[in-house]
């Protein structure tokens, strides 16, 4: 195996269930894997019969390559494999060598062999191959014993046309669907815990992500906005390039404060955010809005509040966190790396003008009556005029 390329087997998980559309999803997944590996010179990636094979020069650290592959949405699992000819003698020889190498780094006493014979023209059936390979491994590694029920190690043998692959681990990927296979959504991105997780979850279902962030500068600081950009960079590590639109909501909040009941500040501000987000989404060809709202978490996220908020737009609104416990959301935020940034103590536009007793069961007719006292179109146009747009990539 010296001076050869490292081989990695990538499994597609849910993509494999797509029937007639399977080739399209596989092509999209392959392109995303190539993009994630673009910093590795000399890497090759190709798909073959339901699997994706990645080959990288052995000068690269295997774990580093695996980490990049496993961060791609749509990847179910990854294995670092040894490649050999599809001849039983060669398979047995490489299997013995592989287990000897594995024994140097892992304390293993028992094993079993699992064989997948993708090449049905191979002259032996899988159980017979497993028996022969297991026997040769026992000869090569005399400290090992076979345990077919609860082995400490499973030695996998995948027999394919012309080439076979031997490996001992299946490293779990993120799963989901490849980016770009389910349209594009605009996330209302705050600096909190929830909205970055919502963006990540929708991206995991194959949706490209664009973002809009509302601030109340100078009541909110520039550092608060930088915090949002920091969160976007983390999400971009999974989603690729993300366009972020920043909107100053201050004039709208001041107008609400001067003309509407104090307790309606939050719900009216939220309606304006949705209306502005919808304008941006339509212009940028997004298919829907996404929010990090969760039922009952804050005053504007009661069922009544959400109904009144949704009335402000015609575009569909996705809320992937709607029924999750806060603990579950925090677990995901820690898993994807956004939590520590999200909890940094910088204010956002919602907290700056937070009323003492916000309405929790708003009535639509009353909210519309209050809103009629405002120059809705003029305020929206004024807010859109403050828009600043940047594109954030993982490498930025």
Backbone torsions as a table, in degrees:
resi	resn	phi	psi	omega
1	UNK	NA	5.8	-176.0
2	UNK	-72.8	144.2	176.9
3	UNK	61.4	18.5	177.6
4	UNK	-100.0	174.6	178.0
5	UNK	-87.8	143.8	172.1
6	UNK	-68.3	138.3	-179.3
7	UNK	-114.2	134.8	179.4
8	UNK	-127.2	131.6	177.3
9	UNK	-99.9	125.5	-178.2
10	UNK	-113.6	125.7	179.4
11	UNK	-101.6	145.4	-168.6
12	UNK	-95.7	-9.5	175.2
13	UNK	59.0	-122.0	-175.3
14	UNK	-59.9	-28.0	179.0
15	UNK	-57.4	-32.4	-177.4
16	UNK	-66.5	-12.5	-176.9
17	UNK	-96.5	8.4	-170.6
18	UNK	-87.0	9.3	173.0
19	UNK	58.2	-128.0	-177.0
20	UNK	-65.2	-22.8	179.9
21	UNK	-87.6	-0.2	-176.1
22	UNK	-54.9	-45.8	179.8
23	UNK	-58.1	-37.9	178.6
24	UNK	-63.0	-47.2	-179.9
25	UNK	-64.7	-37.6	178.4
26	UNK	-65.3	-40.4	178.3
27	UNK	-63.7	-43.1	178.6
28	UNK	-63.0	-41.3	178.9
29	UNK	-64.3	-42.4	179.0
30	UNK	-60.5	-42.6	179.6
31	UNK	-64.2	-38.7	179.0
32	UNK	-67.2	-38.2	177.3
33	UNK	-64.2	-43.1	178.6
34	UNK	-60.9	-40.4	179.3
35	UNK	-64.3	-40.7	-179.9
36	UNK	-67.5	-25.3	-176.9
37	UNK	-101.8	11.1	-173.8
38	UNK	-63.6	-23.7	180.0
39	UNK	-78.4	-9.3	177.7
40	UNK	-95.7	109.2	179.5
41	UNK	-68.3	141.2	174.3
42	UNK	81.6	8.9	179.5
43	UNK	-82.7	136.8	176.7
44	UNK	-117.8	142.4	177.4
45	UNK	-139.7	128.5	-179.4
46	UNK	-143.8	153.8	177.4
47	UNK	-106.7	146.7	-178.2
48	UNK	-154.2	115.3	173.2
49	UNK	51.1	52.1	173.5
50	UNK	88.2	-5.3	177.4
51	UNK	-122.2	159.9	172.8
52	UNK	-115.0	131.2	-179.3
53	UNK	-110.9	126.5	178.7
54	UNK	-114.5	132.4	176.3
55	UNK	-123.3	130.0	-177.8
56	UNK	-131.4	145.4	176.4
57	UNK	-54.5	142.5	-176.3
58	UNK	-71.2	0.5	174.5
59	UNK	-74.4	-16.9	179.3
60	UNK	-88.1	146.7	176.0
61	UNK	-69.8	126.8	-176.4
62	UNK	-59.0	-43.4	-176.6
63	UNK	-64.3	-34.2	178.7
64	UNK	-65.1	-41.4	178.0
65	UNK	-66.5	-43.8	179.4
66	UNK	-60.6	-42.0	180.0
67	UNK	-58.9	-41.7	-179.9
68	UNK	-67.7	-41.0	-179.8
69	UNK	-66.7	-43.4	-174.2
70	UNK	-70.0	-14.1	177.0
71	UNK	-83.5	-2.8	-178.3
72	UNK	-85.3	125.4	175.9
73	UNK	-62.2	133.4	-177.3
74	UNK	107.9	-17.9	179.2
75	UNK	-84.2	121.5	179.1
76	UNK	-83.4	-46.7	178.5
77	UNK	-160.0	162.5	-179.0
78	UNK	-133.7	142.1	175.0
79	UNK	-131.2	137.2	170.0
80	UNK	-86.9	118.6	-169.0
81	UNK	-121.6	154.8	169.1
82	UNK	-96.9	135.7	-177.5
83	UNK	-104.3	140.9	179.2
84	UNK	-151.1	172.6	177.4
85	UNK	-72.5	151.2	-179.9
86	UNK	-83.5	59.2	173.2
87	UNK	-123.3	136.6	-172.9
88	UNK	-58.9	-36.3	179.8
89	UNK	-65.0	-43.2	179.8
90	UNK	-68.0	-39.9	178.6
91	UNK	-61.1	-44.9	-179.8
92	UNK	-63.7	-43.3	-179.4
93	UNK	-61.4	-47.9	-178.4
94	UNK	-68.3	-34.6	178.2
95	UNK	-62.9	-42.9	177.5
96	UNK	-63.4	-43.6	178.5
97	UNK	-63.7	-40.0	-179.2
98	UNK	-62.5	-45.0	-178.7
99	UNK	-68.3	-34.2	176.0
100	UNK	-63.2	-41.5	177.6
101	UNK	-66.7	-37.8	-179.3
102	UNK	-67.0	-35.7	179.4
103	UNK	-64.6	-23.8	179.2
104	UNK	-70.9	-24.2	-175.8
105	UNK	-116.6	-10.8	-179.9
106	UNK	-134.1	142.8	177.6
107	UNK	-87.0	96.9	-175.9
108	UNK	-119.7	133.7	176.4
109	UNK	-114.1	-30.4	-177.1
110	UNK	-129.5	154.1	179.7
111	UNK	-154.3	168.5	167.1
112	UNK	-145.1	163.7	-179.0
113	UNK	-111.9	130.4	172.7
114	UNK	-117.1	128.9	-176.2
115	UNK	-117.7	133.2	171.0
116	UNK	-116.6	119.6	-176.7
117	UNK	-102.6	82.0	178.1
118	UNK	-66.7	-31.0	177.0
119	UNK	-88.5	98.3	-175.9
120	UNK	-72.4	-7.2	175.9
121	UNK	-84.9	-8.7	177.6
122	UNK	-60.7	132.5	-167.6
123	UNK	-68.5	-13.1	-180.0
124	UNK	-115.3	145.0	174.9
125	UNK	-80.1	162.0	-172.3
126	UNK	-55.9	-47.4	-179.5
127	UNK	-58.6	-37.8	180.0
128	UNK	-69.1	-41.1	177.6
129	UNK	-60.8	-43.9	-179.6
130	UNK	-60.5	-40.7	-179.4
131	UNK	-65.9	-44.1	-179.0
132	UNK	-67.3	-46.0	179.9
133	UNK	-63.2	-42.8	178.3
134	UNK	-58.8	-40.0	178.8
135	UNK	-64.2	-40.7	179.5
136	UNK	-69.1	-35.5	177.3
137	UNK	-64.9	-39.5	178.2
138	UNK	-62.8	-35.5	177.3
139	UNK	-68.5	-40.6	-177.3
140	UNK	-76.2	-31.9	-175.7
141	UNK	-125.8	86.3	-171.6
142	UNK	-71.8	-10.6	178.5
143	UNK	-82.1	-10.7	-175.5
144	UNK	-91.2	153.3	172.5
145	UNK	-130.0	154.4	178.4
146	UNK	-86.8	133.7	173.6
147	UNK	-139.5	102.5	-174.6
148	UNK	-79.8	-12.6	-176.7
149	UNK	-96.0	-44.0	-177.1
150	UNK	-141.5	65.0	-176.5
151	UNK	-76.4	151.8	174.4
152	UNK	-77.2	-19.7	179.3
153	UNK	-146.4	137.4	172.3
154	UNK	-107.4	124.9	176.0
155	UNK	-96.8	113.8	-177.6
156	UNK	-95.0	137.9	175.6
157	UNK	-126.4	119.9	-179.7
158	UNK	-114.0	109.7	-177.3
159	UNK	-96.1	119.6	-178.2
160	UNK	-127.1	177.2	-177.3
161	UNK	-63.6	112.4	174.9
162	UNK	85.9	-35.1	-177.1
163	UNK	-133.0	148.6	175.7
164	UNK	-126.1	159.7	-173.4
165	UNK	-133.1	137.7	-178.0
166	UNK	-123.3	130.9	-179.2
167	UNK	-156.5	165.5	-175.6
168	UNK	-124.8	-6.1	-177.6
169	UNK	-136.1	148.3	169.3
170	UNK	-121.6	105.0	-177.1
171	UNK	-87.4	123.1	-173.4
172	UNK	-66.7	137.1	174.3
173	UNK	-100.0	-170.8	-178.3
174	UNK	-79.0	-20.0	-176.8
175	UNK	71.8	-156.3	-179.1
176	UNK	80.8	-152.4	-177.3
177	UNK	-126.7	151.8	-178.3
178	UNK	-61.5	141.3	177.1
179	UNK	-56.7	139.8	177.3
180	UNK	92.5	-1.5	-179.3
181	UNK	-95.0	-3.0	-177.6
182	UNK	-138.3	42.5	173.5
183	UNK	75.9	-159.5	-176.8
184	UNK	-137.5	137.5	179.3
185	UNK	-124.8	151.7	177.5
186	UNK	-105.2	115.4	-179.7
187	UNK	-90.6	132.7	170.6
188	UNK	-80.9	100.3	-167.7
189	UNK	-100.8	116.5	174.5
190	UNK	-100.4	-172.7	176.8
191	UNK	-96.1	12.2	-177.0
192	UNK	-86.5	-167.1	-176.3
193	UNK	-80.0	-36.2	-164.6
194	UNK	-77.0	-50.3	-171.5
195	UNK	-63.6	-37.6	175.4
196	UNK	-61.9	-36.2	177.5
197	UNK	-66.6	-40.4	178.1
198	UNK	-61.6	-41.9	178.2
199	UNK	-61.8	-45.1	-179.5
200	UNK	-61.4	-42.6	-177.6
201	UNK	-66.7	-38.7	177.5
202	UNK	-70.9	-35.7	175.7
203	UNK	-63.5	-34.8	178.4
204	UNK	-63.3	-24.9	177.0
205	UNK	-90.1	14.9	173.2
206	UNK	94.7	8.5	-175.4
207	UNK	-93.3	130.4	171.3
208	UNK	-70.0	145.4	-172.7
209	UNK	-117.1	133.4	167.9
210	UNK	-124.1	158.5	-172.9
211	UNK	-135.2	148.9	170.1
212	UNK	-128.0	133.8	-179.9
213	UNK	-122.8	132.1	179.0
214	UNK	-105.3	135.2	178.1
215	UNK	-135.8	169.9	-179.4
216	UNK	-127.9	45.8	179.9
217	UNK	-59.9	134.6	11.8
218	UNK	-92.0	4.2	177.5
219	UNK	-68.2	-30.9	169.8
220	UNK	-102.9	149.0	-172.9
221	UNK	-87.4	163.1	174.3
222	UNK	-64.1	-31.3	179.8
223	UNK	-65.8	-32.2	176.4
224	UNK	-62.9	-38.1	178.1
225	UNK	-71.7	-37.2	176.3
226	UNK	-62.1	-34.9	176.9
227	UNK	-59.4	-40.8	177.9
228	UNK	-64.6	-41.2	177.4
229	UNK	-64.6	-36.9	176.9
230	UNK	-62.4	-42.0	177.9
231	UNK	-64.1	-38.9	179.8
232	UNK	-63.8	-38.2	178.1
233	UNK	-62.1	-38.9	178.7
234	UNK	-64.8	-46.0	179.2
235	UNK	-64.0	-35.5	179.7
236	UNK	-62.4	-23.2	175.4
237	UNK	-61.6	-23.1	176.8
238	UNK	-104.1	-33.9	-169.3
239	UNK	-103.1	-8.1	-174.2
240	UNK	79.2	-158.0	-175.7
241	UNK	-61.5	134.4	178.3
242	UNK	-128.3	127.3	175.0
243	UNK	-86.9	129.6	-178.4
244	UNK	-118.7	124.8	176.0
245	UNK	-104.4	125.4	178.2
246	UNK	-106.5	129.6	-176.2
247	UNK	-124.5	132.9	175.6
248	UNK	-87.6	118.1	-175.6
249	UNK	-96.7	2.8	-169.6
250	UNK	-57.6	-48.7	-177.5
251	UNK	-60.9	-36.9	178.3
252	UNK	-65.9	-44.2	-179.7
253	UNK	-65.4	-38.5	177.6
254	UNK	-65.5	-40.1	178.5
255	UNK	-64.9	-41.3	177.1
256	UNK	-62.8	-44.7	-179.6
257	UNK	-61.5	-32.4	-177.2
258	UNK	-84.8	-24.6	-170.2
259	UNK	-120.7	-8.4	-173.2
260	UNK	-128.1	159.8	176.9
261	UNK	-57.9	140.1	-175.6
262	UNK	-57.5	-40.1	-174.7
263	UNK	-67.7	-11.9	-179.6
264	UNK	-96.5	3.0	-177.1
265	UNK	-54.6	-49.1	-174.8
266	UNK	-64.9	-47.8	-175.5
267	UNK	-69.8	-37.4	177.7
268	UNK	-68.5	-40.7	176.7
269	UNK	-60.8	-40.2	-179.5
270	UNK	-64.2	-39.5	178.4
271	UNK	-63.5	-40.6	177.6
272	UNK	-64.9	-40.5	177.1
273	UNK	-58.1	-43.1	-179.0
274	UNK	-66.2	-41.8	180.0
275	UNK	-64.4	-42.5	178.4
276	UNK	-65.9	-43.2	179.2
277	UNK	-60.4	-38.9	179.8
278	UNK	-64.1	-40.6	178.1
279	UNK	-61.0	-44.3	179.9
280	UNK	-65.9	-41.3	-178.8
281	UNK	-62.3	-44.5	179.9
282	UNK	-62.5	-45.2	-178.0
283	UNK	-64.1	-31.9	-177.3
284	UNK	-101.3	15.4	173.3
285	UNK	59.7	41.1	172.2
286	UNK	-87.5	148.0	-175.4
287	UNK	-89.5	-21.7	-176.9
288	UNK	-162.7	166.3	173.1
289	UNK	-96.7	153.0	177.7
290	UNK	-130.7	136.2	174.7
291	UNK	-130.9	164.2	177.0
292	UNK	-97.1	21.5	-176.8
293	UNK	-67.0	149.3	-177.0
294	UNK	-141.8	128.1	-172.6
295	UNK	-54.6	124.6	172.2
296	UNK	81.0	2.6	-174.6
297	UNK	-73.2	-43.1	175.3
298	UNK	-135.7	175.0	-172.0
299	UNK	-58.4	-38.2	-177.2
300	UNK	-79.8	-4.7	-175.6
301	UNK	-108.0	21.4	168.1
302	UNK	-71.9	164.5	178.2
303	UNK	-57.6	-42.7	179.7
304	UNK	-62.5	-42.5	-179.7
305	UNK	-64.0	-40.7	-179.5
306	UNK	-66.8	-39.2	178.2
307	UNK	-62.1	-44.1	179.9
308	UNK	-67.2	-38.6	178.7
309	UNK	-64.0	-46.4	-178.3
310	UNK	-63.4	-26.2	179.8
311	UNK	-63.3	-19.2	-176.8
312	UNK	-76.1	-15.5	-175.7
313	UNK	-133.3	161.3	174.6
314	UNK	-101.3	-23.3	-177.3
315	UNK	-69.3	143.3	176.2
316	UNK	-59.8	143.9	178.9
317	UNK	-118.9	120.2	178.1
318	UNK	-96.6	134.1	177.8
319	UNK	-129.6	82.1	-174.3
320	UNK	-65.5	-16.8	-178.4
321	UNK	-97.9	6.0	-164.6
322	UNK	-52.0	-37.3	-175.1
323	UNK	-113.7	10.8	-179.0
324	UNK	-83.0	147.3	169.8
325	UNK	-72.5	154.2	179.1
326	UNK	-59.3	-36.6	179.1
327	UNK	-60.7	-39.6	179.1
328	UNK	-65.1	-40.1	179.9
329	UNK	-66.0	-42.4	178.5
330	UNK	-62.7	-39.6	178.8
331	UNK	-59.4	-43.8	179.3
332	UNK	-66.7	-42.2	179.5
333	UNK	-59.8	-39.3	177.4
334	UNK	-68.8	-38.3	-179.9
335	UNK	-63.5	-41.8	-175.5
336	UNK	-90.9	-6.9	172.4
337	UNK	93.1	13.7	-179.3
338	UNK	-96.5	-16.0	-170.0
339	UNK	-59.6	-49.9	-175.4
340	UNK	-62.4	-34.0	176.6
341	UNK	-74.2	-39.8	-177.5
342	UNK	-62.6	-32.1	-175.5
343	UNK	-88.6	3.5	174.1
344	UNK	-62.4	136.6	-168.6
345	UNK	-81.7	65.6	175.8
346	UNK	-115.7	134.7	-173.3
347	UNK	-70.0	156.7	171.1
348	UNK	-123.2	175.0	-171.7
349	UNK	-65.7	-26.0	-178.5
350	UNK	-73.7	-34.4	-177.2
351	UNK	-81.3	-25.4	-177.2
352	UNK	-64.6	-41.3	-176.8
353	UNK	-110.8	31.1	-177.5
354	UNK	-69.4	121.9	178.6
355	UNK	-70.9	157.8	-179.9
356	UNK	-65.0	-39.4	-177.5
357	UNK	-132.8	78.1	-178.4
358	UNK	-66.1	144.9	178.4
359	UNK	-67.1	132.2	-178.2
360	UNK	-105.9	-18.4	177.4
361	UNK	-126.6	66.7	-177.0
362	UNK	-66.4	142.4	174.2
363	UNK	-98.7	129.3	-173.3
364	UNK	-56.6	-44.2	-176.7
365	UNK	-62.9	-35.7	179.8
366	UNK	-71.8	-39.3	179.2
367	UNK	-66.3	-40.5	178.5
368	UNK	-65.6	-35.2	177.2
369	UNK	-64.3	-43.9	178.0
370	UNK	-64.7	-40.9	-178.0
371	UNK	-65.7	-27.9	-179.1
372	UNK	-67.9	-16.5	177.1
373	UNK	-79.2	-4.7	-176.6
374	UNK	-109.1	153.5	172.7
375	UNK	-84.5	79.8	-172.4
376	UNK	-55.5	-53.0	-177.0
377	UNK	-64.0	-40.7	179.1
378	UNK	-64.5	-40.9	179.4
379	UNK	-67.0	-39.8	178.7
380	UNK	-64.8	-44.6	179.3
381	UNK	-61.8	-40.3	179.2
382	UNK	-64.5	-40.8	178.9
383	UNK	-67.1	-42.6	179.6
384	UNK	-63.7	-27.3	178.6
385	UNK	-69.0	-18.8	179.1
386	UNK	-87.9	-2.0	-171.7
387	UNK	-60.9	132.0	170.5
388	UNK	-120.8	130.6	-175.9
389	UNK	-120.7	129.8	173.5
390	UNK	-130.7	157.6	175.7
391	UNK	-110.8	126.4	-177.2
392	UNK	-113.2	131.6	177.7
393	UNK	-121.4	161.4	-179.1
394	UNK	-60.9	-27.2	-177.5
395	UNK	-85.9	-6.5	-177.8
396	UNK	-70.4	NA	NA
